[in-house]
Amino acid sequence: MTGTAILLLFTLIAAFPGLFTSVHHPEEATFPPRLSPSTAHLLGTTALGQDIYSQLIYGTRESLVIAIVAGALATVLSVIIGVSAAYLGGITDDLLSLLTNVVLVIPAFPLVIILAKYAGKGSLTVILAVLVLTGWSYGANQMRVQALSLRNRDFLASARVRGERRSYIIVRELLPTMTSLIVANFLGAALYSVLSAAGLQFLGLGDPSSQSWGTMLYWAQNQQALQTGTPLWSIAPGLCVALLGVSFALVNYAFDEIGNPALRPVRRRERRRRGRA
């Protein structure tokens, strides 16, 4: 519930930023620089004369979009590669498993930096593409293992006996039984995307003129916010990145407890213990 509440709050802010701040152009330097927090500027102003609170509010949208879109696309890629490898078998399984294992053993964040550097900075599309290309392998490995355990079940064998096409069996018979794993994989990929995107933008590999938490951290670092009396310029977006990541992690843990049969006895024992208390 805590993770869901945080996620819903960020979604509301991203959808309707004008409800939370009266400053509609946070990128414009229209205020005196380095003002302390006050009722007019809740988090103060930057060294460039921008309102920190309004930047934080308007930066929510891009950060959340990156998390959801990159997480969803990485999950789709994980499902396609992992399930195809397990169900088709043979040389297809060997090749796709080899590709997955190669990507798995490469350190993720250095690979993200290299790809973003060579792809060219400045584009949200580039960041999304880099995050998807580096964020699918772990989920694909999980999907393959789960699909292998289901491939020879009776309900799939009966579908094959009926003469159903492979695409029908995978989409209509196999994938619905893997819903909990797919959702958990999406939440994990979204968490990875939040942290990696903020790291890329902080290193200057994003668009410096965009409104996002990672870009705020980039400019705060460039202007030495911690040393020049504007610490909230760095602390506020860093805290928001952490909170959004925590929200995805908490929802993921909760969903895992709901969908994982191995954890159900643990939940029952916990409820009995709370009842006795």
C-alpha positions, 0 to 999 in steps of 0.5 A, a space after each residue: 500500500 505504501 508503494 502504491 500510494 507513492 506511485 499514485 502521487 507521482 502519477 498525479 503530479 506527472 499528469 497535472 503539474 499545474 495543480 502543484 505549482 503556480 510557476 508554469 515555465 520552470 526552465 526560465 531564470 526569472 527569480 533572484 539566484 540562491 534564495 532560501 526556502 520560503 512560502 514563495 519558493 518552497 525549496 528556494 531557487 537555483 544559482 541560475 534563478 530558477 524555482 527548484 520546487 517547480 523544476 521538481 514538479 515538472 521533472 516528474 513527468 519525464 522521469 516517470 515516463 522513462 520508468 514506465 515506457 522503458 520498463 514496459 518495452 524491456 518486459 516485452 522484449 524479455 517475454 518474446 526472447 525468453 518464451 520463444 527460446 523455451 517453447 521453440 527449443 532446439 537451435 533457436 533456444 541455443 542461440 537466444 540463450 547464448 545472446 541472453 547470457 552474453 548480455 547478462 555477464 556484461 556489467 550493466 551500467 558501464 554498458 549503458 554509459 558506452 551505448 549512450 555516449 556513442 548513440 549521441 546525447 540529447 534525445 529521450 528516445 536514445 535514453 529509452 533505447 539504451 535502457 531497453 537494450 540493456 534491461 531485458 536479459 535478466 527478465 528473459 532468463 526468468 521467462 525462459 526458465 518459467 516457460 520451460 517448466 510449463 512447456 510439457 504441462 497437460 493443458 499445453 499438450 492438449 492444445 497441441 493435440 487439437 492442432 492449435 498454432 504455436 502463436 495461439 498456444 503461446 499467447 492464449 495458453 502459456 502467457 496467461 499462466 505467467 502473468 505474475 512473473 511478467 508483472 514482477 519483471 515489469 516492476 523490476 525493469 522500471 526500477 532499473 530504468 529509474 536509477 539508470 536514467 537518472 545516472 545517465 542524465 547526471 553524467 550529462 548523457 541526456 538532454 541538458 535542457 529537458 525537465 527531469 530529476 536527473 537533469 536537475 542533478 546534472 545542473 546542481 553538480 555543475 553549479 556546485 550546489 552543495 558548496 554554494 548554499 543551495 543543497 536542496 537543488 541536489 537533495 530534492 531530485 535525489 530524494 525523488 529518484 529514491 522514492 520512485 525507486 522505492 515505490 516500484 520495489 515495494 510494489 514488486 515485493 508485494 506482488 511477489 508475495 501475492 503471486 509466489 506460492 512459496 511465500 504464501 505460508 510465510 504470509 499466513 504465519 505472519 498474519 497469525 503472529 499479528 493476530 496473537 499480538 
